[in-house]
Amino acid sequence: MLKLGHIAYSNCVPVHGRFLEQGPPPGVTLVHGVPAQLNRRLARGEIDIAPASSIEYARHADAYRILPSLSISACGPVQTILLLTRKPIDDLADGSRLALPTASATSVTLLKIMMRQRFGIQPEYVWFEQELQDPFAAGMDAALYIGDIAYRQRHRTDRHAYDLAALWGEWTGLPFVFALWQTGVEPQRNAELRGLVVDLIESRDWSQQRLPQLAARYADEYRWSRDELVSYWESLTYDWSEELASGLGEFYRRAAELGEIAGAPTPRFLEV
């Protein structure tokens, strides 16, 4: 039995939609969790595969392989990786207090890169639980939100809002890769993994053909309107390309410069 992690946000539905609607294929079980939880469970061997944070691969490149043809990526704004600030981002300074969500990993690293390398500042970072805490009530100057919670924050009139995927694209001219399907399963089980790759690609293609129907099914659960959810899903990319590889490589290079990872790894894919 292969244990497959499922991100407990709406962004995973366009790949896992068929599994969610019809049940996973034989020999596969779904394990739900936010990205940081899936990262930890994958590292501990509690699950076999997960659409784990792209920074997580860089931190475990010697232990993980990537399932081919799959990613959660963006070539522009996504509305679910959102930095809220009390004043314009250009007015933040060294020592500004910036709250980071414990549910994230890649987005946190992306924000640190943007703050240091694009805006030239070193904030004081403080962790917070985005489902439970209001960081601004605690005196924070800015806060990062991810997932569906971020989407619900986007129209706050008392804060400045910045989409990190859009900022990255404007700055680098490259797309951003948020998650990759990663596995620590040993090569002796490659046949099972290859079978899962086929099932995942079929589920992705099935789901992409049914986005309006899936939005009708999940909009209330994730607190979106149906049309907004379809638009959000269409803003994401769920495949793989050379352009995405370039964006991932640039992210790893900058993360290594910042000391967030030991070095920029070359992605190692499962051979199919």
C-alpha positions as CSV (number, residue, x, y, z in Angstrom):
1,M,0.0,0.0,0.0
2,L,1.3,3.4,-1.0
3,K,0.4,6.3,1.3
4,L,-0.1,9.5,-0.8
5,G,-0.2,12.9,0.9
6,H,-3.0,15.2,-0.1
7,I,-2.7,19.0,0.5
8,A,-5.7,20.1,2.6
9,Y,-6.1,23.2,0.4
10,S,-8.0,23.7,-2.8
11,N,-4.9,23.8,-5.0
12,C,-4.4,20.0,-5.0
13,V,-7.9,19.2,-6.3
14,P,-7.0,19.7,-10.0
15,V,-4.6,16.7,-9.7
16,H,-6.1,14.5,-7.0
17,G,-9.7,15.3,-8.1
18,R,-10.5,11.9,-9.5
19,F,-9.1,10.2,-6.4
20,L,-11.2,12.4,-4.2
21,E,-14.4,11.8,-6.2
22,Q,-14.0,8.1,-7.1
23,G,-11.6,6.9,-4.5
24,P,-7.8,6.4,-4.9
25,P,-6.6,3.5,-7.2
26,P,-6.1,0.1,-5.7
27,G,-3.0,0.0,-3.5
28,V,-3.1,3.7,-2.7
29,T,-4.5,5.6,0.4
30,L,-4.8,9.3,0.8
31,V,-3.4,11.1,3.9
32,H,-4.6,14.7,4.3
33,G,-2.6,17.6,5.8
34,V,-1.3,21.1,5.3
35,P,2.0,21.4,3.4
36,A,4.2,21.6,6.5
37,Q,2.5,18.5,8.0
38,L,3.0,16.5,4.8
39,N,6.7,17.6,4.7
40,R,7.2,16.2,8.2
41,R,5.4,13.0,7.6
42,L,7.3,12.4,4.4
43,A,10.6,13.0,6.1
44,R,9.6,10.5,8.9
45,G,8.5,7.9,6.4
46,E,4.9,8.0,7.6
47,I,3.7,8.6,4.1
48,D,5.4,7.4,0.8
49,I,4.6,10.2,-1.6
50,A,3.4,13.8,-1.2
51,P,3.0,17.0,-3.2
52,A,5.6,18.4,-0.9
53,S,7.0,21.9,-0.8
54,S,9.7,22.5,-3.4
55,I,12.1,23.7,-0.8
56,E,11.7,20.4,1.0
57,Y,13.3,18.5,-2.0
58,A,16.3,20.8,-1.7
59,R,16.7,19.8,1.9
60,H,16.3,16.1,1.2
61,A,17.7,15.7,-2.3
62,D,19.8,12.7,-1.3
63,A,16.8,10.9,0.1
64,Y,13.9,11.9,-2.3
65,R,13.1,11.4,-5.9
66,I,10.5,13.5,-7.9
67,L,7.6,12.0,-9.7
68,P,7.8,13.3,-13.3
69,S,5.3,15.4,-15.2
70,L,3.7,16.9,-12.1
71,S,4.0,20.1,-10.1
72,I,2.0,22.9,-8.5
73,S,3.4,26.0,-10.2
74,A,2.4,29.5,-11.3
75,C,3.5,31.9,-14.0
76,G,1.8,34.9,-12.4
77,P,-0.4,35.9,-9.5
78,V,-2.2,33.1,-7.6
79,Q,-4.0,35.0,-4.8
80,T,-3.1,32.3,-2.2
81,I,0.5,33.3,-1.3
82,L,-0.2,36.8,0.1
83,L,1.8,39.2,2.2
84,L,-0.2,41.8,4.1
85,T,1.5,44.9,5.4
86,R,0.5,47.9,7.5
87,K,2.4,50.2,5.1
88,P,3.8,49.8,1.6
89,I,6.4,47.1,1.3
90,D,9.0,49.6,0.2
91,D,8.6,51.4,3.5
92,L,9.4,48.3,5.6
93,A,12.9,48.5,7.2
94,D,15.4,46.3,9.0
95,G,13.8,45.1,12.2
96,S,10.2,45.2,11.0
97,R,8.3,42.4,12.6
98,L,7.0,40.0,10.0
99,A,4.8,37.0,10.9
100,L,5.3,33.7,9.1
101,P,2.7,30.9,9.0
102,T,3.7,27.5,10.5
103,A,1.8,25.8,7.7
104,S,4.2,26.8,5.0
105,A,7.8,26.1,4.0
106,T,8.5,27.1,0.4
107,S,6.5,30.3,0.6
108,V,8.4,31.3,3.8
109,T,11.7,30.8,2.0
110,L,10.4,32.7,-1.0
111,L,9.4,35.6,1.2
112,K,12.8,35.7,2.9
113,I,14.5,35.8,-0.5
114,M,12.3,38.7,-1.6
115,M,12.8,40.6,1.6
116,R,16.6,40.3,1.6
117,Q,17.5,40.2,-2.1
118,R,14.8,42.3,-3.8
119,F,13.9,44.8,-1.1
120,G,17.2,44.8,0.8
121,I,15.8,44.5,4.3
122,Q,16.2,42.1,7.2
123,P,12.9,41.8,9.2
124,E,12.5,40.1,12.5
125,Y,10.5,36.9,11.8
126,V,7.9,35.5,14.2
127,W,5.9,32.3,13.6
128,F,2.1,32.3,13.9
129,E,-0.8,29.9,13.4
130,Q,-2.8,31.5,10.6
131,E,-6.0,29.5,11.4
132,L,-5.9,30.8,15.0
133,Q,-4.0,34.0,15.5
134,D,-4.2,37.6,14.3
135,P,-0.6,38.7,14.0
136,F,-1.5,42.3,13.6
137,A,-3.3,42.3,16.9
138,A,0.1,41.2,18.3
139,G,1.8,44.2,16.8
140,M,3.3,42.7,13.6
141,D,4.2,45.0,10.8
142,A,3.4,42.4,8.1
143,A,2.1,38.8,7.9
144,L,2.3,36.1,5.3
145,Y,-0.8,34.0,4.6
146,I,-1.0,30.9,2.4
147,G,-3.7,28.7,0.9
148,D,-7.4,29.4,1.0
149,I,-7.0,31.5,4.1
150,A,-4.8,33.9,2.1
151,Y,-7.5,34.2,-0.5
152,R,-10.0,35.4,2.0
153,Q,-7.6,38.1,3.2
154,R,-7.1,39.7,-0.3
155,H,-9.7,42.5,-0.1
156,R,-8.8,43.8,3.4
157,T,-8.9,47.6,3.0
158,D,-6.8,48.2,6.1
159,R,-3.7,46.5,4.7
160,H,-1.5,46.5,1.6
161,A,-1.6,43.1,-0.1
162,Y,1.2,41.6,-2.2
163,D,1.0,38.4,-4.2
164,L,4.4,36.7,-3.8
165,A,4.1,34.7,-7.1
166,A,3.4,37.9,-9.0
167,L,6.4,39.7,-7.2
168,W,8.7,36.8,-8.1
169,G,7.6,36.8,-11.8
170,E,8.0,40.6,-12.1
171,W,11.5,40.3,-10.5
172,T,12.9,37.3,-12.3
173,G,10.8,36.8,-15.4
174,L,10.4,33.2,-14.4
175,P,7.5,31.0,-13.1
176,F,7.5,29.7,-9.5
177,V,7.3,26.0,-8.5
178,F,5.5,25.7,-5.2
179,A,5.3,21.9,-4.9
180,L,6.6,18.7,-6.4
181,W,5.3,15.1,-6.0
182,Q,8.2,13.6,-4.0
183,T,9.0,10.2,-2.6
184,G,11.4,8.5,-0.3
185,V,10.3,5.0,-1.4
186,E,13.2,2.7,-2.2
187,P,13.9,1.7,-5.9
188,Q,12.6,-1.8,-5.2
189,R,9.1,-0.4,-5.4
190,N,9.6,1.5,-8.6
191,A,6.9,-0.5,-10.4
192,E,4.3,0.7,-7.8
193,L,5.5,4.3,-8.2
194,R,5.4,4.2,-12.0
195,G,1.8,2.9,-11.7
196,L,1.0,5.8,-9.4
197,V,2.5,8.3,-11.9
198,V,0.1,7.0,-14.6
199,D,-2.8,7.2,-12.2
200,L,-1.9,10.7,-11.1
201,I,-1.6,12.0,-14.7
202,E,-4.9,10.4,-15.6
203,S,-6.5,12.0,-12.5
204,R,-5.0,15.4,-13.4
205,D,-6.3,15.2,-17.0
206,W,-9.7,14.0,-15.8
207,S,-9.9,16.8,-13.2
208,Q,-8.7,19.5,-15.7
209,Q,-11.7,18.5,-17.9
210,R,-14.1,18.9,-15.0
211,L,-13.0,22.1,-13.2
212,P,-16.5,23.7,-13.2
213,Q,-18.0,20.5,-11.8
214,L,-15.3,20.2,-9.2
215,A,-15.7,23.8,-8.2
216,A,-19.4,23.3,-7.7
217,R,-18.5,20.4,-5.4
218,Y,-15.7,22.1,-3.4
219,A,-16.5,25.8,-3.5
220,D,-18.4,25.9,-0.2
221,E,-15.8,23.7,1.6
222,Y,-12.9,26.1,0.7
223,R,-15.1,29.2,0.9
224,W,-14.7,30.4,-2.7
225,S,-17.4,31.2,-5.3
226,R,-17.5,28.6,-8.0
227,D,-16.3,31.0,-10.7
228,E,-13.4,32.3,-8.5
229,L,-12.3,28.7,-7.8
230,V,-12.2,27.8,-11.4
231,S,-10.3,31.0,-12.2
232,Y,-7.8,30.2,-9.4
233,W,-7.2,26.7,-10.6
234,E,-6.7,28.0,-14.2
235,S,-4.0,30.4,-12.8
236,L,-1.9,27.4,-11.8
237,T,0.2,24.9,-13.8
238,Y,0.2,21.3,-12.9
239,D,2.6,19.8,-15.4
240,W,6.4,20.2,-15.9
241,S,8.5,22.1,-18.4
242,E,11.9,23.5,-19.1
243,E,10.7,26.9,-18.1
244,L,9.5,25.5,-14.7
245,A,12.8,23.8,-14.3
246,S,14.5,27.2,-14.8
247,G,12.3,28.9,-12.3
248,L,13.0,26.1,-9.7
249,G,16.7,26.3,-10.4
250,E,16.7,30.1,-9.8
251,F,14.7,29.7,-6.5
252,Y,17.2,27.1,-5.3
253,R,20.2,29.3,-6.3
254,R,18.8,32.2,-4.3
255,A,17.8,30.1,-1.4
256,A,21.4,28.7,-1.2
257,E,22.8,32.3,-1.3
258,L,20.6,33.1,1.7
259,G,21.7,30.0,3.6
260,E,18.2,28.4,3.6
261,I,19.6,25.3,1.9
262,A,23.2,23.9,1.7
263,G,23.3,24.1,-2.1
264,A,21.2,24.1,-5.2
265,P,20.4,20.5,-6.0
266,T,19.7,19.1,-9.5
267,P,16.2,17.5,-9.4
268,R,16.4,13.7,-9.5
269,F,13.3,12.2,-11.2
270,L,11.8,8.8,-11.0
271,E,12.6,7.1,-14.3
272,V,9.4,5.9,-16.1
